[in-house]
Amino acid sequence: MGKTTVFAGDFLKLILNATAIADLADNDATSPLTALFVSLHTADPGVGGSQNTNEISYTGYARVSVARTAGGWTVVGNVVSPTAAITFGQMTAGAGGTATFAGIGTLVSGAGKLMWSGTLTPNIVVINGVTPVIPTTSTITET
């Protein structure tokens, strides 16, 4: 059974914008996350994966912090996109590889909770001198 478009949008706003769902769910009042962290992956992290499952590795790479606000994520109906382009560090050394998936999780590093992952289209080939960017036209559709 799927969610309605309205509830899917409410759910996205709760998680990504820290907006309460009236009479149902509130953002953590004592120590809420103020940001989520976007990662790049060279293969599907899978439904059982964490933020570091198949995560790309190169000198200059770090997960990118995105605010849990409308300034970080734009939610329209049941579709979300980054409000600004998500720009990763430039590769200066290391193995690099092809980023085929992106993820959104809870920790800046380590095996954090991966909440969403999806295919990057087009894939990003990361070699020396490349600065990977996820544009604002990238979307996640909650169904």
N, C-alpha and C positions, 0 to 999 in steps of 0.2 A: 504494500500500500504506500503510495507516494504522499508527499506533503502538498497542501495547496500552495499556489504561488505566493499568496499573502503571508502564510506562515513561514514558507521557505525564506522570504525576504526578512521577516521578523527574526528568524533564527540567524541569518547572516549578520543582521545589524546587532544582535546580542553579542555574537562572538567577535565580529570584526570592528564594530563601532562602539561597543560597550553600552548599547542602548537596551534598556529593559523591555521585556514583553509584558505589557500591562496585565496584572493579576495572575501572572504565570511564572516569570523568571526575572531576577534582578542581577545586575553586575555585582560581583563580590564587593561588599561594603568596607571590608577591613584592609585587604591588600590585593586589589585587583591588578591584573597585568595591564600595563599601559602601552605595551607594544607587543607585536608578534614578529617572528623572524622568518624571512624568506630564504630558501636554500636552493641550490642547483644540484641536480643528480644526473649521473651518467647512465642510469638504468632505472626502471620503475622500482621505487622503494617498497611497493606492495602494501596491501591492507594491514599487514602485521609489522611493517617497518617503522623505524624511528627516524628522527631528523638526520642521523648520520648514515643511514642505510644507502649505499651507493652514492654518497655525497661526493661531489667533485673535490679535487684537492690540487691546489697550486699556490705558489708564493704570490700573495696579494689578495687571495680569496678570504672572505668572511661572510657569514650570513648578514643580510641587510635587515635592520630594524624598521618596521613600519608601524606608525601609531595606530592604536585601536580607537580611531575617531573617523568622522566623515572626511577629515583632512588626510587620512591615510588610505581609506577604502571608500569607493563609491558603490552604493548598493541601489539598484533600480530593479524593482520586482524581485525576481529570484536570481538575478545576475549581479556579480560583484567584479570590480576591476580596480587596480591600483589608481589612486587619484593622481599620483605623479609616477614617472618612470622609475623603476627599481634598478639602480645601477650598482653593480658589484665592482670589487677592486680589479684593477688591470693585472693580467698575468705577467709576471716578470721572470718567473722560473718555475720549474717543476714539470710534472707530467701533463697537466691539463686534461684535455679530452673533449668529448662532445656532450654538452648538456642537453639531454633529451627530455628531462622532467624537471619541474619546479615543485617546491613544497612550502607549506606554511605551518610553522610550529611555535612552540612555547619557549625555547631556550636559544640563547645567543651562540652556544657551542655544546657539543656532546650529544648524547642520545635523548634529546627532548621528545616530547609528545608531538608527533606529526599529525596534524588535523586534516589537511588536504594535500594531495599531490596530483599532478596532472601533466600530460604531455605538453612540451614546448613546441609550438609550431610557428616559425621554423625552428629547428634545433639550432643551438649556438655552438659553433666550433671554437674552442678556447685554446689558443696558442699564444706564444710570447707576443706581447703588445696588444692583445685583444682585451677590451673592457666589456664584459657581458652586460646586456641591458634587457629587462623585461618591460615592454612598452605599456602605456595606459590602455591600449586596445586589447590587451590580454584579459580574458574573462574566466570566471568560474561560475557555472550554473548549478544551483542547488535544486535537486528534484525531490 
